[in-house]
Amino acid sequence: MGKKIVIVESPSKSKTIEKFLGKDFKVLSSKGHIRDLAIKGKYGFGVDIDNHFKPTYATIKGKKKVINELKKEIKDAKMVYLASDPDREGEAISWHLYDALELNDDNYERIVFNEITKGAVEEAFKNPRKIDENLVNSQETRRILDRIIGFRLSKLMQSKTDGTSAGRVQSVALKLIVDREREIEAFVPEEYWTITAKFNDFDAELFNYNHKDIKISNEIEANEIMERLGNTFKIESVDKKTKSKKAKPPFITSTLQQEASSKLGFTSKKTMTIAQKLYEGVELGDETVGLITYMRTDSTRLSKEFIESAFQHIEAKYGKEYVGSVKVPKGKKSENVQDAHEAIRPTSLKRDPLSIKQYLSDDEYKLYRMIYYRALASLMANAKTNNTTVILDNNNYQFKASGQVLIFDGYLKVYSDYEEITENELPPFEKYKTNVIVSNEIIKEQHFTKPPARYTEAKLIKEMEELGIGRPSTYTKTLDTIKSRGYVKLVDKKFVPTPIGVEITDKLQEYFSHIINVSYTANMENDLDKIAEGKLVWYKVLENFYGEFEEAVQEAFEKMEKKEPEKTGEMCPQCGHPLVIRNGKYGEFVACSNFPECKYIKTEEKEKIEICDCPNCDGKIIAKKTKKGKIFYGCDNYPKCTIAYWDKPIGEKCPECNSMLVEKNNKIKCSKCDYHK
């Protein structure tokens, strides 16, 4: 019998895992997805709408060779283990491999591990299972939904607007940005004033009059109050309390992206790319191992084993008083431990960031360090502060001063680089035996309310998570899409919608407000969760959605007003119709309004920089650019003359072979032979 074949989706993951397994195993990679919905059938959906949305799949370009190689490798295999990622997308990849490789229930097993360490991988092989069809159905339903909505709405937007695409989640995320911009535009600042009493060691701010809230709306009101105040204050009360501050839970996908954005300045895409590398495996001298658990998760649960090891680590390194009070794993424990996603945590606390820093890039180190200490901090004791609140009375106007002093750092022992407690110590008021204190001055200040802030990447991801839009694996792709389509731009790292983004949003809301909205999208995510749990039939969810959606699409195609392209004021030299500005894949261009009857496109006349005479014809050698912007030198008689050089010709011929001499790095050489001048 042959070897046992393990198939994962990532080449780097396969290299890490192969080092954990014995000589009886061979680990191969599918290099990601191997199949997708075919672009065929009604509207190119790749599904049979009249037959319960039965999908038709096509091999992704370039993956036929991969499939054939995998088939060859498994031909004489003893067993095939499908070990793609432990989420719905990973489950779907395993199912596509199972189907494309023509496996059967006797010659395959599905294994799942939440971390790529020797222990976790070996344990996974002790607990194999079959592919979970409910998880696959949920993922494929998501794909079909996105295909239907994306294809139909994108086609509509292309025919009626300057936009190029629309989608189930991306259009809702874009709407959040547009709505926020309109809030900002409509915002009317409100004036308000504050009054502050300044003392030697602290400040106190007016907050009450006769122990009721007070609002100062203008300078007249502020002046009236200032006239009633003296510089002597009665100490009305001193309230001292000890407060505890609890550590935040370990990272999930969204909080990792948020914290990496605000603390490290990483984009969500950069964060997930680095996290993927840390998960799949890093060479640490004599071993290769995954440093963190799976990075696409919405669970804050930690395994019992990790919690116990963390408590031992904390007590040994920092002292018993730093050990947290949590004694059991957070969250619900699944019956099948392999399926129970944990939070994002280090795979071993023994690999502290400093000890492995030499093996990591700067960015990998920064992200790993933050993940490591966030998980550790979540299991440490609370930080404690002494908080003092003092109420001072001045002619029935109450002023408040607050102070805070850290008395036990707790989890901040390891997490203070990412979270601070501001200390502000108040003086001991017991020294004022007369219960009276005199201020140095009392000042009034004018303020204006501010509009809501634009979304940063971190804030938008947080909003999407709280509203239930998308899932851990979709946040980055969603943001990338609306940026690449030109629907938003980043100004000071904040999202600002472009005119096209606003136009797309308004057109969609005109006809699809019942679908492109927060509640509908969140409810659809819940339905996908129920499919994964086996509580809903996948094709019935699609059938319930499609009828109403397609009806709205048909109405929009008939009634939505088409935006007319902007005229340039010039006429087409070929047919006399007006020239207009159009949007294409590479930006704006000028073309004839009589398209498709007239296909004239205006091209900008580029200045020719003549280098020398062409040695092959009567043309001139000029500087040109490739599509990627790289400079080369070719004949202006192209395509009749195809002579070209990467290095700049000098117009002289080689004395040895009669070819053109060229200049490179301030040296003259022959473009063909080894001659150097």
Secondary structure, DSSP 8 states (H G I E B T S, - for coil): ---EEEEES-HHHHHHHHTTS-TTEEEEE--S--EEE-S-SGGG-SEETTTTTEE-EEE-TT-HHHHHHHHHHHTT-SEEEE---SSHHHHHHHHHHHHHTT--TTSEEE---SS-SHHHHHHHHHS-B---HHHHHHHHHHHHHHHHHHHHHHHHHHHHSS-----TTHHHHHHHHHHHHHHHHH----EEEEEEEE-SS-EEEEEEETTEE----SHHHHHHHHHH--SEEEEEEEEEEEEEE-----B-HHHHHHHIIIII---HHHHHHHHHHHHH-EEETTEEE--B--S--------HHHHHHHHHHHHHHH-GGGB-S--S-SS---SSGGG----B-BS-TTS-HHHHGGGS-HHHHHHHHHHHHHHHHTTB--EEEEEEEEEEEETTEEEEEEEEEEEE-TTHHHHTTT-----B----GGG-TTSEEE-SEEEEEEEE--------HHHHHHHHHHHT-S-TTTHHHHHHHHHHTTSEEEETTEEEE-HHHHHHHHHHHHHHTTTSSHHHHHHHHHHHHHHHTTSS-HHHHHHHHHHHHHHHHHHHHHHS-----EEEEEE-TTT--EEEEEEETTEEEEEETTTTT---B--------EEEE-SSSSSEEEEEE-TT--EEEEETTTTT---EESSEEEEEE-TTT--EEEEETTEEEESSSS-B-
